Amino acid sequence: MERNEQPHEEAEETLDQINKKTGRNMPQAIATGAALVILIVACLLLSVDLFVLLVVVFMVLALWELRVDFATVGLHLPVFMLWLCSSFTLIATYYSPYHLITMSLSIIVSIILVAIAASAKISVGNRLSLAVAGKLSNTDASARLESSFNHEGGEQHHSRLSHVAVSVLTVLYIPLLASCVIISLTFNGHPIAHAIMLVFLPALSDTGGLFAGAWLGKHKLSPRISPKKSVEGLVGSMLFAMAGAFAVFACTYDASKWATRWWVPIVAGILIGAVGTFGDLCASMLKRDIGIKDMGHLLKGHGGVMDRVDSILMSAPFTCALLWITGL
C-alpha cells in the first residue's frame, strides 16, 4: 500500500512545483486551452462568419473585465457604448467591401462616442458594484499596496479627462487591435489559415514560453513587471511560434510560394514571440499598476479573457501586415 502511495505523492509534489513555477494550475489550464481550441476550430470549419461572431463575443467579455478592473480604482468605462461601437466596428469591417476604410471610420466614430459617454459617467444598476466587491475580495493585499493607486482616503475621485482617456485607450486596445484579426480574413483567399496564424500562433508562443521558462528559465526578462518571465522563455516563445508558422504554411501554400517566401515563417515566429511577450508584459504592468492579479476569472487556469487574448491582440496588426505585404 505504501509503495502505491509513494509514486502518487511524488507526482503531486512534481505537479505542485510546476504550478508554482508557471504561476498557473496546469491541469485546469490545459483543459481550458483544449476546450478553447475545439470551440475555435469548430467555428472556423463550420463558417468564418461564426468565427467573426466568436471574436465579437470574446471582445464583449474582455470589455466587461476591463470595466470591472478599472472600476476597482475609481475609473469609469462606458461599457454599453463600448459594446455597441466595438461590435459594429468588427461586424462592419468584415462585411463591408471597403474593409480598411470602414474599420478606420468606425474607430474614429467610436472614439468620439465613447469619449462623450465617458464624460457623462452614467452607471445603471448595481451589477458593477457587486463585481468590484468580488474583485477586491479576491485580490491580494500586497498587490493593492504596490498599486500606484494606493491611497489612504477611501474612495478615489478622478477628473472627467481621466475617464475619457482610459475609455479612448480601451477603444485603441481592444476593438482596433481585434479589427486586425477580422481584416486578415478578408484578403488573399486564406481566411482559415490567417485566423489560425493570428489566434493559435500567439497561444502556441505563450505555451512555448511557459514550458521553456519553467524548465530552463534562469535569466529574468523583466523581474519588476513579471518575475516569472525569462529570456529562455522568450526564445522558447519564438521557436514554438516559428514551428507553428511552418506547419500552417506547409498545409496552406504550394511550392511556388515556398520558393520565394520560405523566410516568412521565420519572421512570423520572431515577430509573434517578441510582440506577444511584450503584450503580456504590458498587461502585467497594467495589472500591477491597478493592483490586481488577474483581469478576470472566466477561464479556469488562465485567469480572465484579457489574460488569454493580450498577446493575440498585440501581435495581430504585425501578423496581418506581414501576410498582406507578402501576398499570403
C-alpha positions as CSV (number, residue, x, y, z in Angstrom):
1,M,0.0,0.0,0.0
2,E,2.8,2.4,0.9
3,R,4.5,1.6,-2.4
4,N,1.4,2.7,-4.3
5,E,1.0,5.9,-2.4
6,Q,4.7,7.0,-2.8
7,P,4.5,7.5,-6.7
8,H,1.2,9.3,-6.2
9,E,2.7,11.7,-3.7
10,E,5.7,12.3,-5.8
11,A,3.5,13.1,-8.8
12,E,1.5,15.6,-6.7
13,E,4.7,17.2,-5.5
14,T,6.1,17.5,-9.0
15,L,2.8,19.0,-10.2
16,D,2.8,21.5,-7.3
17,Q,6.3,22.6,-8.2
18,I,5.3,23.0,-11.9
19,N,2.2,25.1,-10.9
20,K,4.3,27.3,-8.6
21,K,6.9,27.9,-11.3
22,T,4.4,28.6,-14.1
23,G,2.0,30.5,-11.8
24,R,-0.9,28.5,-13.1
25,N,-3.0,25.5,-12.3
26,M,-1.7,23.4,-15.2
27,P,-4.4,20.7,-15.4
28,Q,-7.1,23.4,-15.4
29,A,-5.1,25.5,-17.9
30,I,-4.6,22.5,-20.3
31,A,-8.3,21.5,-20.1
32,T,-9.5,25.1,-20.7
33,G,-7.0,25.5,-23.5
34,A,-8.2,22.3,-25.2
35,A,-11.8,23.4,-24.9
36,L,-11.0,26.8,-26.5
37,V,-9.1,25.1,-29.4
38,I,-12.1,22.9,-30.1
39,L,-14.5,25.8,-30.0
40,I,-12.4,28.0,-32.3
41,V,-11.7,25.2,-34.8
42,A,-15.3,24.2,-34.9
43,C,-16.4,27.8,-35.7
44,L,-13.8,28.0,-38.4
45,L,-14.7,24.7,-40.0
46,L,-18.5,25.4,-39.9
47,S,-18.3,29.1,-41.1
48,V,-15.9,32.0,-41.0
49,D,-19.0,34.1,-40.0
50,L,-19.3,32.1,-36.8
51,F,-15.6,32.8,-36.1
52,V,-16.3,36.6,-36.5
53,L,-19.2,36.2,-34.1
54,L,-16.9,34.4,-31.6
55,V,-14.4,37.3,-31.8
56,V,-17.2,39.7,-31.0
57,V,-18.3,37.6,-28.0
58,F,-14.8,37.4,-26.6
59,M,-14.4,41.1,-27.1
60,V,-17.6,41.9,-25.2
61,L,-16.4,39.7,-22.3
62,A,-13.0,41.4,-22.4
63,L,-14.6,44.8,-22.2
64,W,-16.6,43.9,-19.2
65,E,-13.5,42.6,-17.4
66,L,-11.7,45.8,-18.1
67,R,-14.6,47.8,-16.9
68,V,-14.5,46.0,-13.6
69,D,-10.7,46.2,-13.3
70,F,-10.7,50.0,-13.9
71,A,-13.7,50.4,-11.5
72,T,-11.6,49.0,-8.7
73,V,-9.5,52.2,-8.8
74,G,-12.4,54.5,-9.5
75,L,-12.1,54.8,-13.2
76,H,-15.3,54.6,-15.3
77,L,-15.7,52.9,-18.7
78,P,-18.9,53.4,-20.6
79,V,-19.3,49.7,-21.3
80,F,-22.6,49.7,-23.1
81,M,-21.3,52.3,-25.6
82,L,-18.1,50.3,-26.0
83,W,-20.1,47.1,-26.6
84,L,-22.2,48.9,-29.3
85,C,-19.4,50.6,-31.1
86,S,-16.9,47.7,-30.9
87,S,-19.5,45.1,-32.2
88,F,-20.4,47.4,-35.0
89,T,-16.8,48.0,-35.9
90,L,-15.9,44.3,-36.1
91,I,-19.0,43.3,-38.0
92,A,-19.0,46.2,-40.4
93,T,-15.2,45.7,-41.1
94,Y,-15.9,42.1,-42.1
95,Y,-19.0,42.6,-44.2
96,S,-18.2,45.9,-45.9
97,P,-16.5,45.7,-49.3
98,Y,-14.1,48.5,-48.1
99,H,-12.7,46.8,-45.1
100,L,-9.8,49.1,-44.1
101,I,-11.8,52.3,-44.7
102,T,-14.7,51.0,-42.8
103,M,-12.5,50.0,-39.9
104,S,-10.8,53.4,-39.8
105,L,-14.0,55.4,-39.9
106,S,-15.7,53.1,-37.3
107,I,-12.8,53.5,-34.9
108,I,-12.8,57.3,-35.3
109,V,-16.6,57.5,-34.6
110,S,-16.2,55.0,-31.7
111,I,-13.6,57.2,-30.1
112,I,-15.9,60.3,-30.3
113,L,-19.0,58.5,-29.0
114,V,-17.1,56.6,-26.2
115,A,-15.4,59.9,-25.1
116,I,-18.8,61.6,-24.9
117,A,-20.3,58.7,-22.9
118,A,-17.3,58.5,-20.6
119,S,-17.5,62.2,-19.8
120,A,-21.2,61.7,-18.8
121,K,-20.2,58.9,-16.4
122,I,-23.6,57.2,-16.3
123,S,-23.9,53.8,-14.5
124,V,-27.1,51.7,-14.3
125,G,-27.9,49.1,-11.7
126,N,-25.6,47.6,-9.0
127,R,-24.0,44.7,-11.0
128,L,-20.8,46.7,-11.4
129,S,-20.6,47.4,-7.6
130,L,-21.1,43.7,-6.9
131,A,-18.4,42.7,-9.4
132,V,-16.0,45.2,-8.0
133,A,-16.6,44.0,-4.4
134,G,-16.0,40.4,-5.6
135,K,-12.8,41.5,-7.4
136,L,-11.4,43.3,-4.4
137,S,-12.2,40.4,-2.1
138,N,-10.1,38.1,-4.3
139,T,-7.2,40.5,-4.6
140,D,-4.0,40.1,-2.5
141,A,-3.4,42.9,-0.1
142,S,0.2,43.1,-1.2
143,A,-0.9,43.7,-4.8
144,R,-3.1,46.6,-3.7
145,L,-0.2,48.1,-1.7
146,E,2.1,48.0,-4.7
147,S,-0.6,49.7,-6.9
148,S,0.1,53.3,-8.0
149,F,-3.5,54.0,-7.0
150,N,-2.8,53.0,-3.4
151,H,-4.2,55.7,-1.1
152,E,-5.5,56.4,2.4
153,G,-8.5,58.5,1.6
154,G,-11.0,55.7,0.8
155,E,-12.9,56.2,-2.5
156,Q,-10.9,57.8,-5.2
157,H,-12.1,60.7,-7.4
158,H,-10.8,61.3,-10.9
159,S,-11.3,64.1,-13.3
160,R,-13.6,63.6,-16.3
161,L,-10.5,63.7,-18.5
162,S,-9.1,60.6,-16.8
163,H,-12.3,58.7,-17.5
164,V,-12.2,59.8,-21.2
165,A,-8.5,58.9,-21.5
166,V,-9.0,55.4,-20.2
167,S,-12.0,54.9,-22.4
168,V,-10.2,56.0,-25.5
169,L,-7.3,53.8,-24.6
170,T,-9.7,50.9,-24.4
171,V,-11.0,51.6,-27.9
172,L,-7.5,51.5,-29.2
173,Y,-6.6,48.4,-27.3
174,I,-9.5,46.1,-27.9
175,P,-11.7,46.9,-31.0
176,L,-8.9,48.4,-33.0
177,L,-6.5,45.5,-32.5
178,A,-9.3,43.0,-32.8
179,S,-10.2,44.5,-36.1
180,C,-6.8,43.4,-37.4
181,V,-7.9,39.8,-36.8
182,I,-11.0,40.5,-38.8
183,I,-9.1,42.2,-41.6
184,S,-6.9,39.2,-42.0
185,L,-9.9,37.1,-43.0
186,T,-10.7,39.4,-46.0
187,F,-7.7,39.1,-48.3
188,N,-5.8,36.6,-50.4
189,G,-8.4,33.8,-50.1
190,H,-7.0,32.0,-47.0
191,P,-9.2,33.1,-44.1
192,I,-8.8,29.9,-42.1
193,A,-5.0,29.8,-42.3
194,H,-4.9,33.5,-41.4
195,A,-7.2,33.0,-38.5
196,I,-5.1,30.1,-37.2
197,M,-1.9,32.2,-37.5
198,L,-3.4,35.2,-35.7
199,V,-5.1,33.3,-32.9
200,F,-3.2,30.0,-32.4
201,L,0.3,31.1,-33.0
202,P,0.4,33.6,-30.2
203,A,-1.2,30.9,-28.0
204,L,1.4,28.4,-29.1
205,S,4.1,31.1,-28.4
206,D,2.7,31.5,-24.9
207,T,2.8,27.7,-24.4
208,G,6.4,27.6,-25.6
209,G,7.4,30.4,-23.4
210,L,5.7,28.8,-20.4
211,F,7.4,25.4,-20.8
212,A,10.8,26.9,-21.8
213,G,10.6,29.3,-18.8
214,A,9.5,26.6,-16.4
215,W,12.3,24.1,-17.3
216,L,15.1,26.3,-18.5
217,G,14.4,29.8,-17.3
218,K,17.3,31.3,-15.3
219,H,17.7,34.9,-16.7
220,K,14.9,37.2,-15.8
221,L,13.4,39.2,-18.6
222,S,11.7,41.9,-16.6
223,P,11.6,40.9,-12.9
224,R,9.9,44.1,-11.8
225,I,6.9,43.7,-14.1
226,S,6.6,40.0,-14.5
227,P,9.0,37.9,-12.3
228,K,8.2,34.6,-14.0
229,K,9.2,35.7,-17.5
230,S,12.7,34.8,-18.6
231,V,15.0,35.2,-21.6
232,E,14.8,31.5,-22.2
233,G,11.0,31.7,-22.2
234,L,11.2,34.4,-24.8
235,V,13.4,32.2,-27.0
236,G,11.0,29.3,-26.5
237,S,8.1,31.5,-27.5
238,M,9.8,32.4,-30.8
239,L,10.8,28.9,-31.6
240,F,7.3,27.5,-30.9
241,A,5.6,30.2,-32.9
242,M,8.1,29.6,-35.7
243,A,7.4,25.9,-35.7
244,G,3.6,26.6,-35.8
245,A,4.1,29.1,-38.7
246,F,6.0,26.5,-40.7
247,A,3.2,23.9,-40.1
248,V,0.5,26.3,-41.2
249,F,2.5,27.3,-44.3
250,A,3.1,23.7,-45.2
251,C,-0.6,22.9,-45.1
252,T,-1.7,26.0,-46.9
253,Y,0.7,27.2,-49.7
254,D,2.2,25.4,-52.7
255,A,5.8,25.0,-53.7
256,S,5.9,28.3,-55.7
257,K,5.0,30.3,-52.6
258,W,7.6,28.4,-50.6
259,A,10.3,29.1,-53.2
260,T,10.1,32.8,-52.7
261,R,8.7,33.2,-49.2
262,W,10.4,30.5,-47.2
263,W,11.6,33.2,-44.8
264,V,8.1,34.4,-43.8
265,P,7.5,31.7,-41.1
266,I,10.9,32.6,-39.5
267,V,10.0,36.3,-39.4
268,A,6.4,35.5,-38.2
269,G,7.8,33.4,-35.4
270,I,10.2,36.1,-34.2
271,L,7.5,38.8,-34.5
272,I,4.8,36.8,-32.7
273,G,7.2,35.7,-30.0
274,A,8.6,39.1,-29.3
275,V,5.4,41.2,-29.7
276,G,3.3,38.6,-27.8
277,T,5.7,38.7,-24.9
278,F,5.6,42.5,-25.0
279,G,1.8,42.3,-24.9
280,D,2.0,40.0,-21.9
281,L,4.3,42.5,-20.1
282,C,2.0,45.4,-20.9
283,A,-0.9,43.5,-19.4
284,S,1.2,42.6,-16.4
285,M,2.2,46.2,-16.0
286,L,-1.4,47.3,-16.1
287,K,-2.5,44.7,-13.6
288,R,0.4,45.7,-11.3
289,D,-0.4,49.4,-11.6
290,I,-4.1,48.8,-10.8
291,G,-3.2,46.3,-8.0
292,I,-4.8,43.0,-9.3
293,K,-3.5,39.6,-10.0
294,D,-5.8,38.5,-12.9
295,M,-8.0,40.5,-15.3
296,G,-10.9,38.1,-14.5
297,H,-11.7,34.5,-13.6
298,L,-13.8,33.3,-16.6
299,L,-11.2,30.9,-18.0
300,K,-10.1,28.3,-15.4
301,G,-6.3,28.1,-15.2
302,H,-5.8,31.2,-17.4
303,G,-7.5,34.0,-15.4
304,G,-9.7,36.2,-17.5
305,V,-10.4,36.6,-21.2
306,M,-8.0,39.5,-21.3
307,D,-5.2,37.4,-19.7
308,R,-5.7,35.0,-22.7
309,V,-6.0,37.5,-25.6
310,D,-3.5,40.2,-24.7
311,S,-0.7,38.6,-26.7
312,I,-3.1,37.8,-29.6
313,L,-4.3,41.5,-29.7
314,M,-0.8,42.9,-29.6
315,S,0.6,40.6,-32.3
316,A,-2.5,40.9,-34.6
317,P,-1.5,44.0,-36.6
318,F,2.0,42.8,-37.2
319,T,1.0,39.4,-38.4
320,C,-1.8,40.8,-40.5
321,A,0.6,43.3,-42.1
322,L,3.2,40.6,-42.8
323,L,0.6,38.4,-44.5
324,W,-0.7,41.3,-46.6
325,I,2.7,42.7,-47.6
326,T,4.0,39.2,-48.7
327,G,0.8,38.4,-50.6
328,L,0.0,35.4,-48.5
